[in-house]
Amino acid sequence: MSTPLRTATYVKVKDLAPGTHGHNLVARVLSVEIISEKVQGDGTTSRIAEVLIGDETGTVIVSAWNEQIDLFIVGRNVVVRNADVVVRRGFVRLRISKWGKLASHPDGIKSTPKAPGKVHTENNMSAIEYELVAVEDTE
């Protein structure tokens, strides 16, 4: 007998915290900026983009690579599954893990929440600077 699948849980942008992983969220694409485009030795092109997405609680930058970039179209709602919150140069970025998935919304899955109505652009989680602090053991 097989184990029934768990229903995915979804978070809001404001709930993302550095160093956490496995996040699912529904958000709107606000901007796409290609930050690197290089031709590899085999002739293929490698691209990296910073994509600003948001929901009714805030916005965050997604680091997108190659084919992922093509799915981020400004104004489109997307479903991000299994994303990690990483800190790059002191600022939060959302990274879709190798087990993650990106899809257009609606994606045909009943448990996927509604797309955000209005995006709260004043709360940019990627604009908050984080600093790594060493904590000494007091024992």
C-alpha positions as CSV (number, residue, x, y, z in Angstrom):
1,M,0.0,0.0,0.0
2,S,1.4,3.4,-0.9
3,T,1.6,6.4,1.4
4,P,-0.8,9.2,0.4
5,L,0.9,12.4,-0.8
6,R,0.9,15.4,1.4
7,T,-0.8,18.6,0.3
8,A,1.8,21.3,-0.3
9,T,1.9,24.2,2.1
10,Y,2.4,27.7,0.7
11,V,4.0,30.7,2.3
12,K,3.8,34.5,1.7
13,V,6.9,36.6,0.8
14,K,6.9,38.3,4.2
15,D,7.5,34.9,5.9
16,L,10.7,34.1,4.0
17,A,13.8,33.9,6.3
18,P,17.5,33.5,5.4
19,G,18.7,30.0,5.4
20,T,15.3,28.3,5.1
21,H,14.3,26.0,2.3
22,G,11.5,24.1,0.7
23,H,9.2,27.1,0.2
24,N,6.2,27.1,-2.1
25,L,4.6,30.4,-3.1
26,V,2.4,32.0,-5.7
27,A,3.5,35.5,-6.9
28,R,3.4,38.0,-9.7
29,V,6.4,38.8,-11.9
30,L,7.3,42.5,-11.6
31,S,10.6,42.8,-13.4
32,V,13.3,40.6,-15.1
33,E,16.9,41.8,-15.4
34,I,19.5,39.7,-17.2
35,I,22.7,40.2,-15.1
36,S,25.0,37.8,-17.0
37,E,25.0,36.2,-20.4
38,K,28.0,34.2,-21.5
39,V,28.8,31.9,-24.4
40,Q,30.2,28.6,-23.2
41,G,33.0,26.6,-24.8
42,D,30.5,24.3,-26.4
43,G,28.6,27.2,-28.0
44,T,25.7,27.3,-25.7
45,T,24.7,30.5,-23.9
46,S,24.5,30.6,-20.1
47,R,22.2,33.3,-18.6
48,I,21.5,34.5,-15.1
49,A,18.7,36.9,-14.2
50,E,17.4,38.7,-11.2
51,V,13.6,38.5,-11.2
52,L,11.5,40.6,-8.8
53,I,8.3,38.7,-7.8
54,G,5.7,39.7,-5.2
55,D,2.5,39.0,-3.5
56,E,0.1,41.0,-1.2
57,T,2.8,40.9,1.6
58,G,5.9,41.9,-0.1
59,T,8.5,41.3,-2.9
60,V,11.7,39.3,-3.2
61,I,14.3,38.7,-5.9
62,V,14.6,35.3,-7.5
63,S,17.9,34.2,-9.0
64,A,16.9,32.5,-12.2
65,W,19.1,30.5,-14.6
66,N,18.8,29.7,-18.3
67,E,15.4,28.2,-19.2
68,Q,13.9,29.4,-15.9
69,I,14.2,33.0,-17.1
70,D,11.9,32.3,-20.1
71,L,9.0,31.4,-17.7
72,F,9.2,34.8,-15.9
73,I,7.2,37.2,-18.0
74,V,6.4,40.6,-16.4
75,G,2.7,40.7,-15.3
76,R,2.4,36.9,-15.3
77,N,1.6,35.0,-12.1
78,V,3.9,32.1,-11.3
79,V,3.9,29.1,-8.9
80,V,7.3,28.5,-7.3
81,R,7.9,25.2,-5.6
82,N,10.7,24.0,-3.4
83,A,12.7,27.2,-3.3
84,D,15.5,28.1,-0.9
85,V,16.2,31.5,0.7
86,V,19.9,32.2,0.4
87,V,22.0,35.3,1.2
88,R,24.2,36.7,-1.5
89,R,26.5,39.6,-0.7
90,G,24.4,40.3,2.4
91,F,21.0,40.3,0.7
92,V,18.2,37.7,0.4
93,R,17.6,35.9,-2.8
94,L,15.1,33.1,-3.6
95,R,16.7,30.2,-5.4
96,I,14.7,27.4,-7.0
97,S,16.5,24.2,-5.9
98,K,17.4,21.4,-8.3
99,W,14.3,19.6,-7.0
100,G,12.2,22.7,-7.4
101,K,9.7,23.7,-10.1
102,L,8.5,26.8,-11.7
103,A,5.1,27.0,-13.5
104,S,2.6,29.5,-14.7
105,H,-0.5,30.2,-12.6
106,P,-3.0,28.6,-12.7
107,D,-1.2,25.3,-12.8
108,G,-4.2,22.9,-12.7
109,I,-3.4,21.7,-9.2
110,K,-6.4,22.1,-6.8
111,S,-4.3,22.9,-3.7
112,T,-2.5,25.8,-5.4
113,P,-3.7,29.1,-3.8
114,K,-5.2,32.0,-5.8
115,A,-2.9,34.5,-7.4
116,P,-2.2,37.7,-5.5
117,G,-4.7,40.5,-6.2
118,K,-2.5,43.5,-5.4
119,V,1.3,43.3,-4.9
120,H,2.7,45.1,-1.8
121,T,5.8,46.7,-3.4
122,E,6.9,48.7,-0.3
123,N,8.1,45.6,1.5
124,N,11.1,44.3,-0.5
125,M,12.6,41.4,1.4
126,S,15.7,41.6,-0.9
127,A,16.4,45.2,0.2
128,I,17.1,44.2,3.8
129,E,20.9,43.7,4.4
130,Y,21.9,40.8,6.6
131,E,25.2,40.4,8.4
132,L,26.8,37.2,9.5
133,V,27.6,37.4,13.2
134,A,29.8,35.0,15.0
135,V,28.3,34.0,18.4
136,E,30.8,32.8,21.0
137,D,30.0,29.8,23.2
138,T,29.4,31.0,26.7
139,E,30.0,27.6,28.4
